């Protein structure tokens, strides 16, 4: 995409939309066509805020969208100050998913497309090869600054939901024990060592975040 056709933008979404248009020729030159898709900056549904194995991008299949359009989410954790080409690298990876189909996962079909456009490394966490890195550098000059600042999930206002422990009590001696609703549902209430099955606190409500 030429410099003259890219409008300077102030929003992350417009920058990402322009970026998709800019990388389409990479796919076309390799014999692939980029389908219609939407892209935005947002937390992936899983692993986005994980400290151990963080998901930096996610592509949703057409079946998940009411109008049958792929939707891509680029993590707000990505910061071009740290990794100048990280945003484009992740975006290209996710576009590959849209091109070959989500059902392909990171198999050979995905790999063939990824390698053809210059992605290297493990297929689950690719990075641009030297040639693609040079192309990304040129694209960044055309696209302008990515209007975003890294969002640190450690300071999220949403606190991790802990499993509520349900109280059980022996009506004869007052012996108390606690367990999760999951185990009460699967195995029943605990037993007092002396008097058998204990009664469950019926006032306790299942937490929305409790594991099923």
N, C-alpha and C positions, 0 to 999 in steps of 0.2 A: 504494500500500500504506500503510495507516495506521500511525501510531506504535505503537499498541497491539499490532500483530501482528508487530513486528520484535523478535526477541530480541537482547539485547546479546551480542556474541561476542568471543572472544579470538583467533580465527584468521582469517587472510586469506581462506581458502576459504569459511568461513561468511559472512564479510562480503560477498564477491562473489556468493555464492548469494542472500543477502538482496537484494543490489543488482539482480540479475536479476528477482527477484519484484517489486521496486519499479518497474522500468522497463517491465514488461509493459503497464500501462495506457497508456503513451505509444504503444505499437504498436497496441493495441486501438482506441484513439480514432482512429487513422489508418487503420483497416481491415485491420490485419495481426495475425496470430497468431504468438506466439513458440513454437517447437517445444520439445520436451524437450531439454535440453542440460546439460552439465557445464561448470563454470568453475573455474579455479584460477590461482594465481600461479606462473608458470614461464616459462623462456626459450622464445621461438618457435624453430622448427626452423631458420630461416634469418634472418640479419640482426639477431638479438637482441643480439649483443655488438658489432656493427659500430659504429665511431666515426663513419663518414661518413653512412650512411643506416640508422639504427637502426629495426628493427621493434619496435613497442610492444605489438602484440597479434596474435593469430592464431586463426582458427577452422578446425578440422579437420572435413572432411566426414563424413557418416554412414557412408560406405563404408570409412573408415579405422578405425572403431570396431567391436569384436567384437559389440556389442549394438545397433549402428545408432543411436547417439546422438551428436549434435554435441558437440565438445569445444573449449572456448575457453581460451586461455592469455593471461594478462595479464602483461606483462614486469615482473620485479622491479626494473627500472630506474626505473619510475614512482614518483614521490615526491610525495605530496599537499602536502608542505611547499613544494615548488617550484611545483606546478600543482594547486591544490585540486580542480579538476574534471577533471583529466587522466585519472584512473582511470575515472570514469564515462563520459567522452567516448570513450575507447578501447573500453570495454566495450560501449557502445551501438553503435559502429561494427561491432564483431565480431558482435553479435547480429543486426544487419542482414544480415550474410553468412549466418547460420544461417536467417533468415527467408526470404530470397529464393533461397537455394541457392548453394553455393560456385561452381558452374559459371558463374554470372552474372558473377563477378569484380567489377569496378567499372564495369559497363556502365550503360545507361539504366534497366534494371530495378532494379539496386542504387540508382542515383541517385534514382529516384522514391520509393523507400521511405525513403532517408536524408533527403531534403528534406521528406518528409511528417512526419517526427518532429522536425525542427528542426536537422538537421546542415547545416553550410555549408562552403564552401571546396572545394578539389580533392577529388574523390571518393576518391582514394588516401590522402588525409590530412585527413580532415574535422575540424571543430571545432564545438562547439555555437553556435547563433545566440543572440541576446539572449534570446528567449523560453525556449529550452531551457536556457540557462545559469541562468535564474531557477528553473526546475524542478529542475535539478541541485542548486542551493543548498539547496532545501527537502529534497530527498532525503538530502543529506549530514547535515542536522540530525537526520533520522529514523534514519539508519543508524549514526550515531556515527563515531568516529575509525577510519580505516582502519588496522588493526593491522599496519603494515609500515614498514620503513625501507629507503630506496633501496639497492640492491645495485650496486656499481660494477664492471663487467666488466673494468676495467683491472687489478684485483687478483685476477682469477680464478686458482685453483690449476691450471687446465688451460692449459698452454702451447701455443701454436700449433705444429702439426706442420710442420716444414720438409721439403721433398722431399730424400730421400737421393740423393746423387750417386754413381753406380756407377763404380768404377775400371776402366779398360781399359788394358792394357799390351802393348807389342810384345815378343814373346819373343826377338827378335833384337838389338834395340838398347836396350830398356828404356824407350822413349818412352811417356809416360803421358798419358792424357786421361780426363775424367770427364763423364758425362751422366746424365740420369734414366732410370729403367727404361722409362718411356713411350717415349722416343725409340729405345731399343734394340729394344723390341718392334715399333715401327712402321718403323724405317729400318735396323736392324741396328747392329752395332758400328762404331765409328769406325775410320778407316784411318791407319796410320802413314805419314807423307809419303814414307818410303823403302821400307818393307817390306809395305805393304798392311794388310789387316784385322788388328785387334788382338784379343787374347783378353780376355773379360769375367771379372771377379772373381765366381766362382760362389758365394762365401761370403756375398756381400751379399744381404740379404733386403729384399723390398719393404716399405716403410713402410705401415701401415694408413691413414695420412692422405695418402698420395701421390695426386696427381691421376691419374685414368685417362685 
